[in-house]
Amino acid sequence: MSNDTKKVLIGLPSRLLANIDLMAKYEYRTRSDLIREALRRYYDIYRRTESTSAEVQRLENIYSENQ
């Protein structure tokens, strides 16, 4: 885990978590790696959506100003 990685606690329905664990085992990956990739893909799709791209850019600018 890199130094800029933060841990978060999330709640998931038991069945979803079981499915995630099964996928991770099948793909020889960790649960965290699988969830991280899923969120990364979701965010990439979200950024490419025209209706939200301006809002995402605004939020990214605010975030970078606070760093």
Chimera marker file (.cmm) of the C-alpha trace (Angstrom):
<marker_set name="trace">
<marker id="1" x="0.000" y="0.000" z="0.000" r="1" g="1" b="0" radius="0.5"/>
<marker id="2" x="1.480" y="3.371" z="-0.990" r="1" g="1" b="0" radius="0.5"/>
<marker id="3" x="1.867" y="6.265" z="1.425" r="1" g="1" b="0" radius="0.5"/>
<marker id="4" x="-0.967" y="8.233" z="-0.154" r="1" g="1" b="0" radius="0.5"/>
<marker id="5" x="-3.473" y="5.408" z="0.339" r="1" g="1" b="0" radius="0.5"/>
<marker id="6" x="-6.225" y="5.928" z="2.893" r="1" g="1" b="0" radius="0.5"/>
<marker id="7" x="-8.351" y="3.222" z="4.454" r="1" g="1" b="0" radius="0.5"/>
<marker id="8" x="-12.132" y="3.484" z="4.462" r="1" g="1" b="0" radius="0.5"/>
<marker id="9" x="-14.768" y="1.435" z="6.187" r="1" g="1" b="0" radius="0.5"/>
<marker id="10" x="-17.817" y="0.583" z="4.090" r="1" g="1" b="0" radius="0.5"/>
<marker id="11" x="-20.843" y="-1.560" z="4.720" r="1" g="1" b="0" radius="0.5"/>
<marker id="12" x="-21.859" y="-4.103" z="2.098" r="1" g="1" b="0" radius="0.5"/>
<marker id="13" x="-24.741" y="-6.546" z="1.995" r="1" g="1" b="0" radius="0.5"/>
<marker id="14" x="-23.563" y="-10.043" z="2.966" r="1" g="1" b="0" radius="0.5"/>
<marker id="15" x="-24.457" y="-11.560" z="-0.391" r="1" g="1" b="0" radius="0.5"/>
<marker id="16" x="-22.561" y="-8.880" z="-2.334" r="1" g="1" b="0" radius="0.5"/>
<marker id="17" x="-19.490" y="-9.352" z="-0.145" r="1" g="1" b="0" radius="0.5"/>
<marker id="18" x="-19.658" y="-13.107" z="-0.656" r="1" g="1" b="0" radius="0.5"/>
<marker id="19" x="-19.789" y="-12.574" z="-4.430" r="1" g="1" b="0" radius="0.5"/>
<marker id="20" x="-16.853" y="-10.157" z="-4.270" r="1" g="1" b="0" radius="0.5"/>
<marker id="21" x="-14.832" y="-12.652" z="-2.243" r="1" g="1" b="0" radius="0.5"/>
<marker id="22" x="-15.651" y="-15.410" z="-4.717" r="1" g="1" b="0" radius="0.5"/>
<marker id="23" x="-14.568" y="-13.237" z="-7.661" r="1" g="1" b="0" radius="0.5"/>
<marker id="24" x="-11.367" y="-12.240" z="-5.867" r="1" g="1" b="0" radius="0.5"/>
<marker id="25" x="-10.535" y="-15.861" z="-5.135" r="1" g="1" b="0" radius="0.5"/>
<marker id="26" x="-11.261" y="-16.885" z="-8.742" r="1" g="1" b="0" radius="0.5"/>
<marker id="27" x="-9.041" y="-14.078" z="-10.077" r="1" g="1" b="0" radius="0.5"/>
<marker id="28" x="-6.277" y="-14.607" z="-7.464" r="1" g="1" b="0" radius="0.5"/>
<marker id="29" x="-6.695" y="-11.058" z="-6.171" r="1" g="1" b="0" radius="0.5"/>
<marker id="30" x="-7.409" y="-9.466" z="-2.849" r="1" g="1" b="0" radius="0.5"/>
<marker id="31" x="-10.829" y="-8.141" z="-1.929" r="1" g="1" b="0" radius="0.5"/>
<marker id="32" x="-9.351" y="-4.645" z="-1.656" r="1" g="1" b="0" radius="0.5"/>
<marker id="33" x="-7.785" y="-4.854" z="-5.105" r="1" g="1" b="0" radius="0.5"/>
<marker id="34" x="-11.074" y="-5.914" z="-6.667" r="1" g="1" b="0" radius="0.5"/>
<marker id="35" x="-13.079" y="-3.162" z="-4.959" r="1" g="1" b="0" radius="0.5"/>
<marker id="36" x="-10.393" y="-0.567" z="-5.780" r="1" g="1" b="0" radius="0.5"/>
<marker id="37" x="-10.520" y="-1.483" z="-9.471" r="1" g="1" b="0" radius="0.5"/>
<marker id="38" x="-14.322" y="-1.437" z="-9.507" r="1" g="1" b="0" radius="0.5"/>
<marker id="39" x="-14.376" y="2.059" z="-8.017" r="1" g="1" b="0" radius="0.5"/>
<marker id="40" x="-11.642" y="3.235" z="-10.387" r="1" g="1" b="0" radius="0.5"/>
<marker id="41" x="-13.672" y="1.994" z="-13.375" r="1" g="1" b="0" radius="0.5"/>
<marker id="42" x="-16.855" y="3.571" z="-12.023" r="1" g="1" b="0" radius="0.5"/>
<marker id="43" x="-15.065" y="6.889" z="-11.570" r="1" g="1" b="0" radius="0.5"/>
<marker id="44" x="-13.605" y="6.741" z="-15.103" r="1" g="1" b="0" radius="0.5"/>
<marker id="45" x="-17.081" y="6.197" z="-16.553" r="1" g="1" b="0" radius="0.5"/>
<marker id="46" x="-18.479" y="8.962" z="-14.351" r="1" g="1" b="0" radius="0.5"/>
<marker id="47" x="-15.806" y="11.410" z="-15.580" r="1" g="1" b="0" radius="0.5"/>
<marker id="48" x="-16.584" y="10.634" z="-19.224" r="1" g="1" b="0" radius="0.5"/>
<marker id="49" x="-20.275" y="11.381" z="-18.861" r="1" g="1" b="0" radius="0.5"/>
<marker id="50" x="-20.839" y="14.754" z="-20.500" r="1" g="1" b="0" radius="0.5"/>
<marker id="51" x="-23.517" y="15.817" z="-18.073" r="1" g="1" b="0" radius="0.5"/>
<marker id="52" x="-21.192" y="15.385" z="-15.110" r="1" g="1" b="0" radius="0.5"/>
<marker id="53" x="-17.748" y="16.136" z="-16.546" r="1" g="1" b="0" radius="0.5"/>
<marker id="54" x="-17.882" y="19.866" z="-15.706" r="1" g="1" b="0" radius="0.5"/>
<marker id="55" x="-18.906" y="19.119" z="-12.136" r="1" g="1" b="0" radius="0.5"/>
<marker id="56" x="-16.152" y="16.508" z="-11.744" r="1" g="1" b="0" radius="0.5"/>
<marker id="57" x="-13.586" y="18.976" z="-13.096" r="1" g="1" b="0" radius="0.5"/>
<marker id="58" x="-14.784" y="21.614" z="-10.629" r="1" g="1" b="0" radius="0.5"/>
<marker id="59" x="-14.486" y="19.167" z="-7.720" r="1" g="1" b="0" radius="0.5"/>
<marker id="60" x="-11.031" y="18.026" z="-8.845" r="1" g="1" b="0" radius="0.5"/>
<marker id="61" x="-9.908" y="21.669" z="-8.999" r="1" g="1" b="0" radius="0.5"/>
<marker id="62" x="-11.175" y="22.287" z="-5.473" r="1" g="1" b="0" radius="0.5"/>
<marker id="63" x="-9.425" y="19.145" z="-4.254" r="1" g="1" b="0" radius="0.5"/>
<marker id="64" x="-6.104" y="20.069" z="-5.883" r="1" g="1" b="0" radius="0.5"/>
<marker id="65" x="-6.251" y="23.594" z="-4.400" r="1" g="1" b="0" radius="0.5"/>
<marker id="66" x="-6.588" y="22.108" z="-0.917" r="1" g="1" b="0" radius="0.5"/>
<marker id="67" x="-3.564" y="19.811" z="-1.282" r="1" g="1" b="0" radius="0.5"/>
<link id1="1" id2="2" r="1" g="1" b="0" radius="0.2"/>
<link id1="2" id2="3" r="1" g="1" b="0" radius="0.2"/>
<link id1="3" id2="4" r="1" g="1" b="0" radius="0.2"/>
<link id1="4" id2="5" r="1" g="1" b="0" radius="0.2"/>
<link id1="5" id2="6" r="1" g="1" b="0" radius="0.2"/>
<link id1="6" id2="7" r="1" g="1" b="0" radius="0.2"/>
<link id1="7" id2="8" r="1" g="1" b="0" radius="0.2"/>
<link id1="8" id2="9" r="1" g="1" b="0" radius="0.2"/>
<link id1="9" id2="10" r="1" g="1" b="0" radius="0.2"/>
<link id1="10" id2="11" r="1" g="1" b="0" radius="0.2"/>
<link id1="11" id2="12" r="1" g="1" b="0" radius="0.2"/>
<link id1="12" id2="13" r="1" g="1" b="0" radius="0.2"/>
<link id1="13" id2="14" r="1" g="1" b="0" radius="0.2"/>
<link id1="14" id2="15" r="1" g="1" b="0" radius="0.2"/>
<link id1="15" id2="16" r="1" g="1" b="0" radius="0.2"/>
<link id1="16" id2="17" r="1" g="1" b="0" radius="0.2"/>
<link id1="17" id2="18" r="1" g="1" b="0" radius="0.2"/>
<link id1="18" id2="19" r="1" g="1" b="0" radius="0.2"/>
<link id1="19" id2="20" r="1" g="1" b="0" radius="0.2"/>
<link id1="20" id2="21" r="1" g="1" b="0" radius="0.2"/>
<link id1="21" id2="22" r="1" g="1" b="0" radius="0.2"/>
<link id1="22" id2="23" r="1" g="1" b="0" radius="0.2"/>
<link id1="23" id2="24" r="1" g="1" b="0" radius="0.2"/>
<link id1="24" id2="25" r="1" g="1" b="0" radius="0.2"/>
<link id1="25" id2="26" r="1" g="1" b="0" radius="0.2"/>
<link id1="26" id2="27" r="1" g="1" b="0" radius="0.2"/>
<link id1="27" id2="28" r="1" g="1" b="0" radius="0.2"/>
<link id1="28" id2="29" r="1" g="1" b="0" radius="0.2"/>
<link id1="29" id2="30" r="1" g="1" b="0" radius="0.2"/>
<link id1="30" id2="31" r="1" g="1" b="0" radius="0.2"/>
<link id1="31" id2="32" r="1" g="1" b="0" radius="0.2"/>
<link id1="32" id2="33" r="1" g="1" b="0" radius="0.2"/>
<link id1="33" id2="34" r="1" g="1" b="0" radius="0.2"/>
<link id1="34" id2="35" r="1" g="1" b="0" radius="0.2"/>
<link id1="35" id2="36" r="1" g="1" b="0" radius="0.2"/>
<link id1="36" id2="37" r="1" g="1" b="0" radius="0.2"/>
<link id1="37" id2="38" r="1" g="1" b="0" radius="0.2"/>
<link id1="38" id2="39" r="1" g="1" b="0" radius="0.2"/>
<link id1="39" id2="40" r="1" g="1" b="0" radius="0.2"/>
<link id1="40" id2="41" r="1" g="1" b="0" radius="0.2"/>
<link id1="41" id2="42" r="1" g="1" b="0" radius="0.2"/>
<link id1="42" id2="43" r="1" g="1" b="0" radius="0.2"/>
<link id1="43" id2="44" r="1" g="1" b="0" radius="0.2"/>
<link id1="44" id2="45" r="1" g="1" b="0" radius="0.2"/>
<link id1="45" id2="46" r="1" g="1" b="0" radius="0.2"/>
<link id1="46" id2="47" r="1" g="1" b="0" radius="0.2"/>
<link id1="47" id2="48" r="1" g="1" b="0" radius="0.2"/>
<link id1="48" id2="49" r="1" g="1" b="0" radius="0.2"/>
<link id1="49" id2="50" r="1" g="1" b="0" radius="0.2"/>
<link id1="50" id2="51" r="1" g="1" b="0" radius="0.2"/>
<link id1="51" id2="52" r="1" g="1" b="0" radius="0.2"/>
<link id1="52" id2="53" r="1" g="1" b="0" radius="0.2"/>
<link id1="53" id2="54" r="1" g="1" b="0" radius="0.2"/>
<link id1="54" id2="55" r="1" g="1" b="0" radius="0.2"/>
<link id1="55" id2="56" r="1" g="1" b="0" radius="0.2"/>
<link id1="56" id2="57" r="1" g="1" b="0" radius="0.2"/>
<link id1="57" id2="58" r="1" g="1" b="0" radius="0.2"/>
<link id1="58" id2="59" r="1" g="1" b="0" radius="0.2"/>
<link id1="59" id2="60" r="1" g="1" b="0" radius="0.2"/>
<link id1="60" id2="61" r="1" g="1" b="0" radius="0.2"/>
<link id1="61" id2="62" r="1" g="1" b="0" radius="0.2"/>
<link id1="62" id2="63" r="1" g="1" b="0" radius="0.2"/>
<link id1="63" id2="64" r="1" g="1" b="0" radius="0.2"/>
<link id1="64" id2="65" r="1" g="1" b="0" radius="0.2"/>
<link id1="65" id2="66" r="1" g="1" b="0" radius="0.2"/>
<link id1="66" id2="67" r="1" g="1" b="0" radius="0.2"/>
</marker_set>
